[in-house]
Amino acid sequence: MDKLSDYEKGEYDAYAGYKAEADQSDEYYFGYGDEYARQQNETARSEANLEYLYKKYKHIGEAK
């Protein structure tokens, strides 16, 4: 971990699910924020895909 830049440390902490550490550099918070945003976008995209698939295929389980 000592070889990571502040930005990379922030990215890693967000990726690992750790809370952002207090009193870090701006670069740390930029890295943390970028990774957090990436995760949130990925989650939203996955949820949208699931909703689309549910609507598309829900008729399969319906009685005729």
Distance bins in CASP14 RR format, pairs under 12 A and 6 or more apart:
PFRMAT RR
TARGET T0000
AUTHOR 0000-0000-0000
RMODE 2
METHOD distances of the structure
MODEL  1
1 8 0 0 0 0 1 0 0 0 0 0 0
1 9 1 0 0 1 0 0 0 0 0 0 0
1 10 0 0 0 0 0 1 0 0 0 0 0
1 11 0 0 0 0 0 1 0 0 0 0 0
1 12 1 0 0 1 0 0 0 0 0 0 0
1 13 0 0 0 0 0 1 0 0 0 0 0
1 16 0 0 0 0 0 1 0 0 0 0 0
1 18 0 0 0 0 0 1 0 0 0 0 0
2 8 0 0 0 0 0 1 0 0 0 0 0
2 9 0 0 0 0 1 0 0 0 0 0 0
3 9 0 0 0 0 0 1 0 0 0 0 0
3 12 0 0 0 0 0 1 0 0 0 0 0
4 10 0 0 0 0 1 0 0 0 0 0 0
4 11 0 0 0 0 1 0 0 0 0 0 0
4 12 1 0 0 1 0 0 0 0 0 0 0
4 13 0 0 0 0 0 1 0 0 0 0 0
4 15 0 0 0 0 0 1 0 0 0 0 0
4 27 0 0 0 0 0 1 0 0 0 0 0
4 28 0 0 0 0 0 1 0 0 0 0 0
4 31 0 0 0 0 0 1 0 0 0 0 0
5 11 0 0 0 0 1 0 0 0 0 0 0
5 12 0 0 0 0 0 1 0 0 0 0 0
5 24 0 0 0 0 0 1 0 0 0 0 0
5 25 0 0 0 0 1 0 0 0 0 0 0
5 27 1 0 0 1 0 0 0 0 0 0 0
5 28 0 0 0 0 1 0 0 0 0 0 0
5 30 0 0 0 0 0 1 0 0 0 0 0
5 31 0 0 0 0 1 0 0 0 0 0 0
6 12 0 0 0 0 0 1 0 0 0 0 0
6 13 0 0 0 0 0 1 0 0 0 0 0
6 20 0 0 0 0 0 1 0 0 0 0 0
6 21 0 0 0 0 0 1 0 0 0 0 0
6 23 0 0 0 0 0 1 0 0 0 0 0
6 24 1 0 0 1 0 0 0 0 0 0 0
6 25 1 0 1 0 0 0 0 0 0 0 0
6 26 0 0 0 0 1 0 0 0 0 0 0
6 27 1 1 0 0 0 0 0 0 0 0 0
6 28 1 0 1 0 0 0 0 0 0 0 0
6 29 0 0 0 0 1 0 0 0 0 0 0
6 30 0 0 0 0 1 0 0 0 0 0 0
6 31 0 0 0 0 1 0 0 0 0 0 0
6 32 0 0 0 0 1 0 0 0 0 0 0
7 13 0 0 0 0 0 1 0 0 0 0 0
7 14 0 0 0 0 0 1 0 0 0 0 0
7 24 0 0 0 0 0 1 0 0 0 0 0
7 25 0 0 0 0 1 0 0 0 0 0 0
7 26 0 0 0 0 1 0 0 0 0 0 0
7 27 1 0 1 0 0 0 0 0 0 0 0
7 28 1 0 0 1 0 0 0 0 0 0 0
7 29 0 0 0 0 1 0 0 0 0 0 0
7 30 1 0 1 0 0 0 0 0 0 0 0
7 31 1 0 1 0 0 0 0 0 0 0 0
7 32 0 0 0 0 1 0 0 0 0 0 0
7 33 0 0 0 0 0 1 0 0 0 0 0
7 34 0 0 0 0 1 0 0 0 0 0 0
7 35 0 0 0 0 1 0 0 0 0 0 0
8 14 0 0 0 0 0 1 0 0 0 0 0
8 15 0 0 0 0 0 1 0 0 0 0 0
8 25 0 0 0 0 0 1 0 0 0 0 0
8 27 0 0 0 0 1 0 0 0 0 0 0
8 28 0 0 0 0 1 0 0 0 0 0 0
8 30 0 0 0 0 0 1 0 0 0 0 0
8 31 1 0 0 1 0 0 0 0 0 0 0
8 32 0 0 0 0 0 1 0 0 0 0 0
8 34 0 0 0 0 0 1 0 0 0 0 0
8 35 0 0 0 0 1 0 0 0 0 0 0
9 15 0 0 0 0 0 1 0 0 0 0 0
9 16 0 0 0 0 0 1 0 0 0 0 0
9 18 0 0 0 0 0 1 0 0 0 0 0
9 20 0 0 0 0 0 1 0 0 0 0 0
9 21 0 0 0 0 1 0 0 0 0 0 0
9 24 1 0 0 1 0 0 0 0 0 0 0
9 25 0 0 0 0 1 0 0 0 0 0 0
9 27 0 0 0 0 1 0 0 0 0 0 0
9 28 1 0 1 0 0 0 0 0 0 0 0
9 29 0 0 0 0 0 1 0 0 0 0 0
9 30 0 0 0 0 0 1 0 0 0 0 0
9 31 0 0 0 0 1 0 0 0 0 0 0
9 32 0 0 0 0 1 0 0 0 0 0 0
9 35 0 0 0 0 0 1 0 0 0 0 0
10 16 0 0 0 0 1 0 0 0 0 0 0
10 17 0 0 0 0 0 1 0 0 0 0 0
10 18 0 0 0 0 1 0 0 0 0 0 0
10 19 0 0 0 0 0 1 0 0 0 0 0
10 20 1 0 0 1 0 0 0 0 0 0 0
10 21 0 0 0 0 1 0 0 0 0 0 0
10 24 1 0 0 1 0 0 0 0 0 0 0
10 25 0 0 0 0 1 0 0 0 0 0 0
10 26 0 0 0 0 0 1 0 0 0 0 0
10 27 0 0 0 0 1 0 0 0 0 0 0
10 28 1 0 1 0 0 0 0 0 0 0 0
10 29 1 0 0 1 0 0 0 0 0 0 0
10 30 0 0 0 0 1 0 0 0 0 0 0
10 31 1 0 1 0 0 0 0 0 0 0 0
10 32 1 0 1 0 0 0 0 0 0 0 0
10 33 1 0 0 1 0 0 0 0 0 0 0
10 34 0 0 0 0 1 0 0 0 0 0 0
10 35 1 0 0 1 0 0 0 0 0 0 0
10 36 0 0 0 0 1 0 0 0 0 0 0
11 17 0 0 0 0 0 1 0 0 0 0 0
11 18 0 0 0 0 0 1 0 0 0 0 0
11 20 0 0 0 0 0 1 0 0 0 0 0
11 27 0 0 0 0 0 1 0 0 0 0 0
11 28 0 0 0 0 1 0 0 0 0 0 0
11 29 0 0 0 0 0 1 0 0 0 0 0
11 30 0 0 0 0 1 0 0 0 0 0 0
11 31 1 0 1 0 0 0 0 0 0 0 0
11 32 1 0 0 1 0 0 0 0 0 0 0
11 33 0 0 0 0 1 0 0 0 0 0 0
11 34 1 0 0 1 0 0 0 0 0 0 0
11 35 1 0 1 0 0 0 0 0 0 0 0
11 36 0 0 0 0 1 0 0 0 0 0 0
11 37 0 0 0 0 0 1 0 0 0 0 0
11 38 0 0 0 0 1 0 0 0 0 0 0
11 39 0 0 0 0 0 1 0 0 0 0 0
12 18 0 0 0 0 1 0 0 0 0 0 0
12 20 0 0 0 0 0 1 0 0 0 0 0
12 21 0 0 0 0 0 1 0 0 0 0 0
12 28 0 0 0 0 0 1 0 0 0 0 0
12 31 0 0 0 0 1 0 0 0 0 0 0
12 32 0 0 0 0 1 0 0 0 0 0 0
12 34 0 0 0 0 0 1 0 0 0 0 0
12 35 1 0 0 1 0 0 0 0 0 0 0
12 36 0 0 0 0 0 1 0 0 0 0 0
13 19 1 0 0 1 0 0 0 0 0 0 0
13 20 1 0 0 1 0 0 0 0 0 0 0
13 21 1 0 0 1 0 0 0 0 0 0 0
13 22 0 0 0 0 0 1 0 0 0 0 0
13 24 0 0 0 0 1 0 0 0 0 0 0
13 28 0 0 0 0 1 0 0 0 0 0 0
13 29 0 0 0 0 0 1 0 0 0 0 0
13 31 0 0 0 0 1 0 0 0 0 0 0
13 32 1 0 1 0 0 0 0 0 0 0 0
13 33 0 0 0 0 1 0 0 0 0 0 0
13 34 0 0 0 0 0 1 0 0 0 0 0
13 35 0 0 0 0 1 0 0 0 0 0 0
13 36 0 0 0 0 1 0 0 0 0 0 0
14 20 1 0 0 1 0 0 0 0 0 0 0
14 21 0 0 0 0 0 1 0 0 0 0 0
14 28 0 0 0 0 0 1 0 0 0 0 0
14 29 0 0 0 0 0 1 0 0 0 0 0
14 30 0 0 0 0 0 1 0 0 0 0 0
14 31 1 0 0 1 0 0 0 0 0 0 0
14 32 1 0 1 0 0 0 0 0 0 0 0
14 33 1 0 0 1 0 0 0 0 0 0 0
14 34 0 0 0 0 1 0 0 0 0 0 0
14 35 1 1 0 0 0 0 0 0 0 0 0
14 36 1 0 1 0 0 0 0 0 0 0 0
14 37 0 0 0 0 1 0 0 0 0 0 0
14 38 0 0 0 0 1 0 0 0 0 0 0
14 39 1 0 0 1 0 0 0 0 0 0 0
14 40 0 0 0 0 0 1 0 0 0 0 0
15 31 0 0 0 0 1 0 0 0 0 0 0
15 32 0 0 0 0 1 0 0 0 0 0 0
15 33 0 0 0 0 0 1 0 0 0 0 0
15 34 0 0 0 0 0 1 0 0 0 0 0
15 35 1 0 1 0 0 0 0 0 0 0 0
15 36 0 0 0 0 1 0 0 0 0 0 0
15 38 0 0 0 0 1 0 0 0 0 0 0
15 39 1 0 0 1 0 0 0 0 0 0 0
15 42 0 0 0 0 0 1 0 0 0 0 0
16 32 0 0 0 0 0 1 0 0 0 0 0
16 35 0 0 0 0 1 0 0 0 0 0 0
16 36 0 0 0 0 0 1 0 0 0 0 0
16 39 0 0 0 0 0 1 0 0 0 0 0
17 32 0 0 0 0 0 1 0 0 0 0 0
17 35 0 0 0 0 1 0 0 0 0 0 0
17 36 0 0 0 0 1 0 0 0 0 0 0
17 39 0 0 0 0 1 0 0 0 0 0 0
18 24 0 0 0 0 0 1 0 0 0 0 0
18 28 0 0 0 0 0 1 0 0 0 0 0
18 32 0 0 0 0 1 0 0 0 0 0 0
18 35 0 0 0 0 0 1 0 0 0 0 0
18 36 0 0 0 0 0 1 0 0 0 0 0
19 32 0 0 0 0 1 0 0 0 0 0 0
19 36 0 0 0 0 0 1 0 0 0 0 0
20 28 1 0 0 1 0 0 0 0 0 0 0
20 29 1 0 0 1 0 0 0 0 0 0 0
20 30 0 0 0 0 0 1 0 0 0 0 0
20 31 0 0 0 0 1 0 0 0 0 0 0
20 32 1 0 1 0 0 0 0 0 0 0 0
20 33 0 0 0 0 1 0 0 0 0 0 0
20 35 0 0 0 0 0 1 0 0 0 0 0
20 36 0 0 0 0 1 0 0 0 0 0 0
21 28 1 0 0 1 0 0 0 0 0 0 0
21 29 0 0 0 0 1 0 0 0 0 0 0
21 32 0 0 0 0 1 0 0 0 0 0 0
22 28 0 0 0 0 0 1 0 0 0 0 0
22 29 0 0 0 0 0 1 0 0 0 0 0
22 32 0 0 0 0 0 1 0 0 0 0 0
23 29 0 0 0 0 0 1 0 0 0 0 0
24 30 0 0 0 0 0 1 0 0 0 0 0
24 31 0 0 0 0 1 0 0 0 0 0 0
24 32 0 0 0 0 1 0 0 0 0 0 0
24 33 0 0 0 0 0 1 0 0 0 0 0
25 31 0 0 0 0 0 1 0 0 0 0 0
25 32 0 0 0 0 0 1 0 0 0 0 0
26 32 0 0 0 0 0 1 0 0 0 0 0
26 33 0 0 0 0 0 1 0 0 0 0 0
27 33 0 0 0 0 0 1 0 0 0 0 0
27 34 0 0 0 0 0 1 0 0 0 0 0
28 34 0 0 0 0 0 1 0 0 0 0 0
28 35 0 0 0 0 0 1 0 0 0 0 0
29 35 0 0 0 0 0 1 0 0 0 0 0
29 36 0 0 0 0 0 1 0 0 0 0 0
30 36 0 0 0 0 0 1 0 0 0 0 0
30 37 0 0 0 0 0 1 0 0 0 0 0
31 37 0 0 0 0 1 0 0 0 0 0 0
31 38 0 0 0 0 1 0 0 0 0 0 0
32 38 0 0 0 0 0 1 0 0 0 0 0
32 39 0 0 0 0 0 1 0 0 0 0 0
33 39 0 0 0 0 1 0 0 0 0 0 0
33 40 0 0 0 0 1 0 0 0 0 0 0
33 41 0 0 0 0 0 1 0 0 0 0 0
34 40 0 0 0 0 0 1 0 0 0 0 0
34 41 0 0 0 0 0 1 0 0 0 0 0
35 41 0 0 0 0 0 1 0 0 0 0 0
35 42 0 0 0 0 0 1 0 0 0 0 0
36 42 0 0 0 0 0 1 0 0 0 0 0
36 43 0 0 0 0 0 1 0 0 0 0 0
37 43 0 0 0 0 0 1 0 0 0 0 0
37 44 0 0 0 0 0 1 0 0 0 0 0
38 44 0 0 0 0 0 1 0 0 0 0 0
38 45 0 0 0 0 0 1 0 0 0 0 0
39 45 0 0 0 0 0 1 0 0 0 0 0
39 46 0 0 0 0 0 1 0 0 0 0 0
40 46 0 0 0 0 0 1 0 0 0 0 0
40 47 0 0 0 0 0 1 0 0 0 0 0
41 47 0 0 0 0 0 1 0 0 0 0 0
41 48 0 0 0 0 0 1 0 0 0 0 0
42 48 0 0 0 0 0 1 0 0 0 0 0
42 49 0 0 0 0 0 1 0 0 0 0 0
43 49 0 0 0 0 0 1 0 0 0 0 0
43 50 0 0 0 0 0 1 0 0 0 0 0
44 50 0 0 0 0 0 1 0 0 0 0 0
44 51 0 0 0 0 0 1 0 0 0 0 0
45 51 0 0 0 0 0 1 0 0 0 0 0
45 52 0 0 0 0 0 1 0 0 0 0 0
46 52 0 0 0 0 0 1 0 0 0 0 0
46 53 0 0 0 0 0 1 0 0 0 0 0
47 53 0 0 0 0 0 1 0 0 0 0 0
47 54 0 0 0 0 0 1 0 0 0 0 0
48 54 0 0 0 0 0 1 0 0 0 0 0
48 55 0 0 0 0 0 1 0 0 0 0 0
49 55 0 0 0 0 0 1 0 0 0 0 0
49 56 0 0 0 0 0 1 0 0 0 0 0
50 56 0 0 0 0 0 1 0 0 0 0 0
50 57 0 0 0 0 0 1 0 0 0 0 0
50 58 0 0 0 0 0 1 0 0 0 0 0
51 57 0 0 0 0 0 1 0 0 0 0 0
51 58 0 0 0 0 0 1 0 0 0 0 0
52 58 0 0 0 0 0 1 0 0 0 0 0
53 60 0 0 0 0 0 1 0 0 0 0 0
54 60 0 0 0 0 0 1 0 0 0 0 0
54 61 0 0 0 0 0 1 0 0 0 0 0
END
